[in-house]
């Protein structure tokens, strides 16, 4: 098997220390396996995309010595691929329209909690829209043992999630007409032949949904590795929404050394070349097969 990994930033602002950790981990894993590393711009959520952010992200990665082995992929140009996958699922009867608003879903979950029932999407529209207009489109998840997804994360260890009780039927097409993250990611990874996904642990909860969707589409499941997220001073995940500062492009080695330390790696930083050589060797000791 030829290793193919990826880094998939959302262009909602410049890269920060948290996103650098994910980028570095995915880059080191690809290099440690002698594989390919691809950058994918996840701009499918158009309302959140900041003009010019994607170009700035790509330029920052280059400045920090992380070069995509293939031309970057843009989700905004892949609508036909998402539509084709959606229609395949629709033909099997796995997808149904949902007319619930967010308020109605929230109210249903509050009522369910009062009855000590599941907090997953309650399946209100499984049997029809009941006079409501279609808003989103959801993928039906199985019940019972078939709903339990198990996988071994290369960093976090054994994972189990019951889709029926913890998630419920999840959206593949949103009420605003945009393709949902889960569908776009699965289709993109399959089409690019991604064999290993390395990303932040904030996305660990999405993995079971993506594995189930891969099974529904009949595409391979990559190996997963979720690195610990970087938190700010009050324990929140570092993000653009919590005021994360952009990376200092005048001090790439300092930023890279700090990101490596978050991953448990100490690497000399006389130059980008010496840093990546040492960091890749240390990563290989822990994660390369």
LINLIN-V621821 format. One record per residue. N is the residue number from 0. RES is the residue in three letters. PSI is psi as a letter, one per 20 degrees, with the letter a starting at -180 (none if undefined). OMEGA is omega as a letter, one per 40 degrees, with the letter a starting at -180 (none if undefined). NEAR is the number of other ideal C-beta (glycine too) atoms within 12 Angstrom. Layout:
n->N res->RES psi->PSI omega->OMEGA near->NEAR
n->N res->RES psi->PSI omega->OMEGA near->NEAR
This chain:
n->0 res->UNK psi->p omega->i near->15
n->1 res->UNK psi->p omega->a near->14
n->2 res->UNK psi->p omega->i near->28
n->3 res->UNK psi->o omega->i near->32
n->4 res->UNK psi->r omega->a near->43
n->5 res->UNK psi->q omega->i near->42
n->6 res->UNK psi->p omega->a near->44
n->7 res->UNK psi->m omega->a near->38
n->8 res->UNK psi->q omega->i near->42
n->9 res->UNK psi->p omega->a near->36
n->10 res->UNK psi->m omega->i near->33
n->11 res->UNK psi->j omega->a near->28
n->12 res->UNK psi->a omega->a near->28
n->13 res->UNK psi->r omega->i near->31
n->14 res->UNK psi->q omega->i near->42
n->15 res->UNK psi->a omega->a near->35
n->16 res->UNK psi->h omega->i near->35
n->17 res->UNK psi->g omega->i near->39
n->18 res->UNK psi->h omega->i near->44
n->19 res->UNK psi->h omega->i near->44
n->20 res->UNK psi->g omega->i near->40
n->21 res->UNK psi->g omega->i near->43
n->22 res->UNK psi->g omega->a near->44
n->23 res->UNK psi->g omega->a near->48
n->24 res->UNK psi->g omega->a near->46
n->25 res->UNK psi->h omega->i near->45
n->26 res->UNK psi->g omega->a near->41
n->27 res->UNK psi->h omega->a near->43
n->28 res->UNK psi->g omega->i near->45
n->29 res->UNK psi->g omega->a near->39
n->30 res->UNK psi->h omega->a near->33
n->31 res->UNK psi->h omega->i near->33
n->32 res->UNK psi->j omega->a near->28
n->33 res->UNK psi->k omega->a near->18
n->34 res->UNK psi->a omega->a near->31
n->35 res->UNK psi->q omega->i near->27
n->36 res->UNK psi->p omega->a near->38
n->37 res->UNK psi->p omega->i near->34
n->38 res->UNK psi->p omega->i near->37
n->39 res->UNK psi->p omega->i near->41
n->40 res->UNK psi->o omega->a near->34
n->41 res->UNK psi->m omega->a near->36
n->42 res->UNK psi->k omega->a near->35
n->43 res->UNK psi->h omega->i near->37
n->44 res->UNK psi->n omega->a near->23
n->45 res->UNK psi->g omega->a near->22
n->46 res->UNK psi->h omega->a near->13
n->47 res->UNK psi->i omega->a near->19
n->48 res->UNK psi->p omega->i near->24
n->49 res->UNK psi->p omega->i near->22
n->50 res->UNK psi->p omega->i near->13
n->51 res->UNK psi->i omega->a near->15
n->52 res->UNK psi->h omega->a near->26
n->53 res->UNK psi->g omega->i near->31
n->54 res->UNK psi->h omega->i near->20
n->55 res->UNK psi->h omega->i near->25
n->56 res->UNK psi->g omega->a near->40
n->57 res->UNK psi->h omega->i near->29
n->58 res->UNK psi->h omega->i near->22
n->59 res->UNK psi->g omega->i near->32
n->60 res->UNK psi->g omega->i near->37
n->61 res->UNK psi->g omega->a near->20
n->62 res->UNK psi->h omega->i near->24
n->63 res->UNK psi->j omega->i near->34
n->64 res->UNK psi->j omega->i near->30
n->65 res->UNK psi->o omega->a near->42
n->66 res->UNK psi->p omega->i near->24
n->67 res->UNK psi->p omega->a near->29
n->68 res->UNK psi->i omega->i near->22
n->69 res->UNK psi->r omega->i near->19
n->70 res->UNK psi->p omega->i near->14
n->71 res->UNK psi->q omega->i near->32
n->72 res->UNK psi->p omega->a near->32
n->73 res->UNK psi->p omega->a near->27
n->74 res->UNK psi->h omega->a near->37
n->75 res->UNK psi->i omega->i near->25
n->76 res->UNK psi->j omega->a near->18
n->77 res->UNK psi->k omega->a near->27
n->78 res->UNK psi->h omega->a near->23
n->79 res->UNK psi->h omega->i near->15
n->80 res->UNK psi->g omega->i near->29
n->81 res->UNK psi->g omega->i near->35
n->82 res->UNK psi->g omega->a near->20
n->83 res->UNK psi->g omega->i near->19
n->84 res->UNK psi->g omega->i near->37
n->85 res->UNK psi->g omega->a near->31
n->86 res->UNK psi->h omega->i near->20
n->87 res->UNK psi->g omega->i near->25
n->88 res->UNK psi->h omega->i near->32
n->89 res->UNK psi->h omega->a near->23
n->90 res->UNK psi->h omega->i near->13
n->91 res->UNK psi->i omega->a near->17
n->92 res->UNK psi->j omega->a near->12
n->93 res->UNK psi->i omega->a near->27
n->94 res->UNK psi->q omega->i near->32
n->95 res->UNK psi->q omega->i near->31
n->96 res->UNK psi->q omega->i near->27
n->97 res->UNK psi->p omega->a near->38
n->98 res->UNK psi->j omega->a near->23
n->99 res->UNK psi->p omega->i near->32
n->100 res->UNK psi->r omega->i near->17
n->101 res->UNK psi->h omega->i near->17
n->102 res->UNK psi->g omega->i near->11
n->103 res->UNK psi->g omega->i near->22
n->104 res->UNK psi->g omega->i near->29
n->105 res->UNK psi->g omega->i near->16
n->106 res->UNK psi->h omega->i near->16
n->107 res->UNK psi->h omega->a near->26
n->108 res->UNK psi->h omega->i near->23
n->109 res->UNK psi->g omega->i near->15
n->110 res->UNK psi->h omega->i near->17
n->111 res->UNK psi->h omega->i near->21
n->112 res->UNK psi->h omega->i near->15
n->113 res->UNK psi->h omega->i near->11
n->114 res->UNK psi->j omega->a near->12
n->115 res->UNK psi->k omega->i near->8
n->116 res->UNK psi->a omega->a near->17
n->117 res->UNK psi->q omega->i near->24
n->118 res->UNK psi->j omega->i near->22
n->119 res->UNK psi->r omega->i near->27
n->120 res->UNK psi->p omega->a near->33
n->121 res->UNK psi->j omega->i near->29
n->122 res->UNK psi->k omega->a near->29
n->123 res->UNK psi->g omega->a near->29
n->124 res->UNK psi->j omega->i near->31
n->125 res->UNK psi->h omega->a near->25
n->126 res->UNK psi->j omega->i near->14
n->127 res->UNK psi->r omega->a near->14
n->128 res->UNK psi->i omega->i near->19
n->129 res->UNK psi->l omega->i near->15
n->130 res->UNK psi->i omega->i near->8
n->131 res->UNK psi->q omega->i near->17
n->132 res->UNK psi->q omega->i near->14
n->133 res->UNK psi->p omega->i near->22
n->134 res->UNK psi->f omega->i near->25
n->135 res->UNK psi->r omega->i near->34
n->136 res->UNK psi->p omega->a near->34
n->137 res->UNK psi->q omega->i near->41
n->138 res->UNK psi->p omega->a near->41
n->139 res->UNK psi->p omega->i near->33
n->140 res->UNK psi->q omega->a near->38
n->141 res->UNK psi->r omega->i near->21
n->142 res->UNK psi->r omega->i near->18
n->143 res->UNK psi->b omega->a near->11
n->144 res->UNK psi->h omega->a near->13
n->145 res->UNK psi->i omega->a near->15
n->146 res->UNK psi->i omega->a near->28
n->147 res->UNK psi->p omega->i near->22
n->148 res->UNK psi->p omega->i near->33
n->149 res->UNK psi->p omega->i near->19
n->150 res->UNK psi->r omega->i near->28
n->151 res->UNK psi->o omega->i near->18
n->152 res->UNK psi->p omega->a near->30
n->153 res->UNK psi->i omega->i near->31
n->154 res->UNK psi->g omega->a near->29
n->155 res->UNK psi->i omega->i near->24
n->156 res->UNK psi->a omega->a near->15
n->157 res->UNK psi->p omega->a near->13
n->158 res->UNK psi->q omega->i near->25
n->159 res->UNK psi->p omega->i near->21
n->160 res->UNK psi->p omega->i near->28
n->161 res->UNK psi->o omega->a near->25
n->162 res->UNK psi->h omega->a near->39
n->163 res->UNK psi->g omega->a near->30
n->164 res->UNK psi->h omega->a near->25
n->165 res->UNK psi->h omega->a near->23
n->166 res->UNK psi->g omega->a near->34
n->167 res->UNK psi->a omega->i near->34
n->168 res->UNK psi->p omega->a near->37
n->169 res->UNK psi->q omega->a near->39
n->170 res->UNK psi->p omega->i near->37
n->171 res->UNK psi->h omega->i near->42
n->172 res->UNK psi->p omega->a near->33
n->173 res->UNK psi->r omega->a near->26
n->174 res->UNK psi->h omega->i near->23
n->175 res->UNK psi->j omega->i near->16
n->176 res->UNK psi->i omega->a near->19
n->177 res->UNK psi->q omega->i near->25
n->178 res->UNK psi->p omega->a near->34
n->179 res->UNK psi->q omega->a near->35
n->180 res->UNK psi->g omega->a near->29
n->181 res->UNK psi->g omega->a near->41
n->182 res->UNK psi->g omega->a near->45
n->183 res->UNK psi->g omega->a near->41
n->184 res->UNK psi->g omega->a near->42
n->185 res->UNK psi->g omega->a near->40
n->186 res->UNK psi->g omega->i near->37
n->187 res->UNK psi->g omega->a near->41
n->188 res->UNK psi->g omega->a near->40
n->189 res->UNK psi->g omega->a near->32
n->190 res->UNK psi->h omega->a near->25
n->191 res->UNK psi->i omega->a near->34
n->192 res->UNK psi->k omega->a near->22
n->193 res->UNK psi->p omega->a near->40
n->194 res->UNK psi->h omega->a near->29
n->195 res->UNK psi->p omega->i near->41
n->196 res->UNK psi->p omega->i near->44
n->197 res->UNK psi->p omega->a near->43
n->198 res->UNK psi->a omega->a near->43
n->199 res->UNK psi->q omega->a near->41
n->200 res->UNK psi->i omega->i near->30
n->201 res->UNK psi->i omega->i near->25
n->202 res->UNK psi->j omega->a near->28
n->203 res->UNK psi->h omega->a near->28
n->204 res->UNK psi->h omega->i near->23
n->205 res->UNK psi->i omega->a near->31
n->206 res->UNK psi->g omega->a near->38
n->207 res->UNK psi->g omega->i near->32
n->208 res->UNK psi->g omega->a near->38
n->209 res->UNK psi->h omega->i near->41
n->210 res->UNK psi->g omega->i near->36
n->211 res->UNK psi->g omega->i near->37
n->212 res->UNK psi->h omega->i near->43
n->213 res->UNK psi->g omega->i near->31
n->214 res->UNK psi->g omega->i near->26
n->215 res->UNK psi->h omega->a near->35
n->216 res->UNK psi->i omega->i near->34
n->217 res->UNK psi->k omega->i near->14
n->218 res->UNK psi->q omega->a near->27
n->219 res->UNK psi->q omega->i near->22
n->220 res->UNK psi->p omega->i near->27
n->221 res->UNK psi->r omega->i near->34
n->222 res->UNK psi->q omega->a near->28
n->223 res->UNK psi->q omega->i near->38
n->224 res->UNK psi->o omega->a near->38
n->225 res->UNK psi->o omega->a near->32
n->226 res->UNK psi->q omega->i near->40
n->227 res->UNK psi->q omega->i near->25
n->228 res->UNK psi->q omega->i near->30
n->229 res->UNK psi->p omega->i near->32
n->230 res->UNK psi->q omega->i near->20
n->231 res->UNK psi->a omega->a near->19
n->232 res->UNK psi->i omega->a near->10
n->233 res->UNK psi->j omega->i near->9
n->234 res->UNK psi->j omega->i near->10
n->235 res->UNK psi->q omega->i near->17
n->236 res->UNK psi->p omega->i near->25
n->237 res->UNK psi->p omega->a near->32
n->238 res->UNK psi->r omega->i near->26
n->239 res->UNK psi->h omega->a near->26
n->240 res->UNK psi->h omega->a near->16
n->241 res->UNK psi->j omega->i near->21
n->242 res->UNK psi->k omega->i near->17
n->243 res->UNK psi->p omega->i near->26
n->244 res->UNK psi->q omega->i near->20
n->245 res->UNK psi->q omega->i near->25
n->246 res->UNK psi->q omega->i near->35
n->247 res->UNK psi->o omega->a near->20
n->248 res->UNK psi->i omega->i near->22
n->249 res->UNK psi->i omega->a near->12
n->250 res->UNK psi->m omega->a near->16
n->251 res->UNK psi->h omega->a near->29
n->252 res->UNK psi->g omega->i near->28
n->253 res->UNK psi->g omega->i near->20
n->254 res->UNK psi->g omega->a near->36
n->255 res->UNK psi->g omega->i near->43
n->256 res->UNK psi->g omega->i near->29
n->257 res->UNK psi->g omega->i near->27
n->258 res->UNK psi->g omega->i near->39
n->259 res->UNK psi->g omega->i near->34
n->260 res->UNK psi->h omega->i near->23
n->261 res->UNK psi->h omega->i near->27
n->262 res->UNK psi->j omega->i near->37
n->263 res->UNK psi->k omega->a near->21
n->264 res->UNK psi->p omega->i near->32
n->265 res->UNK psi->p omega->a near->18
n->266 res->UNK psi->p omega->i near->29
n->267 res->UNK psi->q omega->a near->20
n->268 res->UNK psi->l omega->i near->27
n->269 res->UNK psi->h omega->i near->13
n->270 res->UNK psi->r omega->i near->15
n->271 res->UNK psi->h omega->a near->27
n->272 res->UNK psi->g omega->a near->16
n->273 res->UNK psi->h omega->i near->18
n->274 res->UNK psi->g omega->a near->34
n->275 res->UNK psi->h omega->i near->34
n->276 res->UNK psi->g omega->a near->21
n->277 res->UNK psi->g omega->a near->27
n->278 res->UNK psi->h omega->i near->37
n->279 res->UNK psi->g omega->i near->34
n->280 res->UNK psi->g omega->i near->22
n->281 res->UNK psi->g omega->i near->27
n->282 res->UNK psi->g omega->a near->33
n->283 res->UNK psi->h omega->i near->22
n->284 res->UNK psi->h omega->a near->15
n->285 res->UNK psi->h omega->a near->21
n->286 res->UNK psi->i omega->a near->31
n->287 res->UNK psi->q omega->i near->21
n->288 res->UNK psi->none omega->none near->16
